[in-house]
Amino acid sequence: MTLAVLCLHLLVTGVLLPRRLAGSVRLQARPATGAALWLALMASFTVALLLTAHHAVEPFTHRPAGLLGLLGLLDLFGLFGHPPHGEPTGPGLPHTHDWWLLTVGGALFAALVTAVGLRTGRDRRRHRAVLDVVGVPDRRWDALVLEHGRPAVYCLPGRRSRVVLSRGALRLLDERQLAAAVAHEHGHIRGRHHLFRLPADTFALLLGPLPLARLGRSEVALLLEMAADDTALERASRDELASALCALATGGPAPAAGAEAGGAGAGNGAEAGGALGVASTGVLARVRRLARPGPGRRRPVWRFGVSVLPLLPYLLVCAPRP
């Protein structure tokens, strides 16, 4: 019964829910919460996977606990219409050794996230070193300007963050559009969105074919772009930001071969060197979202669900019962 519940949880969180939640308008209305929900799903799947492996190897070393244990206890008293099979022997204890399993599994995943983060940080430092040589500081926009014809607005997050503009973007965008694009990049930096992408990228690296990994990585990236859009709307209108997105996504010639510095964050995909670009992800979905009314009141139930979801497998099968 325990293994069946865990396998069902893996199916729901790993396959069914991701396909249901991908492109959800409700999550896009609150993108930061939506991104947290995807990360909580990944954490819940990981916990359930570790518990499934452990219970499969040692299926007879666990007394029923958690919700399953409570249901079994009620069944002992005949509350489900079945004759009692024996007397309860007292309160069930938690599977304390499972906490060690989760701790070790969490430590291994954290080590992998750290390794991916160190590699990305190394690429970012190399990119930043090139930018500091070829870029021209612009105090008006608090950014570096690259002499490149392709329109590009992107940022390198981190302790020594940079916002980068290409000469093509300065020619293409008017002042208000450019202000909206720069505000979007500062939203990425202030929100530390690169740290939220690290767990999703690591999870996708480990379990790429799984719908939760494949869809989750792209959805987290899109929702973080929408969160940065919301930050930009504090200084710009929806029309200005939408027009800047469309212009950057469609304007300008293709970059020359080997133009690493100018092409890294240009309109279609600012991923080289750990960069985040204003028009790098889901431009059409973001423009459609900007055309919709803003979100209503925040509901605490979303935050509660996000906080409980990673522990749900443990509460189902391993937590102490009365």
Secondary structure as UniProt FT lines:
FT   HELIX           2..11
FT   HELIX           12..16
FT   HELIX           17..21
FT   TURN            22..23
FT   HELIX           25..29
FT   HELIX           31..57
FT   TURN            59..60
FT   HELIX           66..76
FT   TURN            77..80
FT   HELIX           96..134
FT   STRAND          136..138
FT   TURN            139..142
FT   STRAND          143..146
FT   STRAND          152..156
FT   TURN            159..160
FT   STRAND          162..166
FT   HELIX           167..172
FT   HELIX           175..191
FT   HELIX           193..206
FT   TURN            208..209
FT   HELIX           211..232
FT   TURN            233..235
FT   HELIX           238..250
FT   TURN            257..258
FT   HELIX           260..263
FT   TURN            264..265
FT   TURN            267..268
FT   HELIX           272..274
FT   STRAND          276..277
FT   TURN            278..279
FT   HELIX           283..291
FT   HELIX           300..308
FT   HELIX           309..311
FT   HELIX           312..317
//
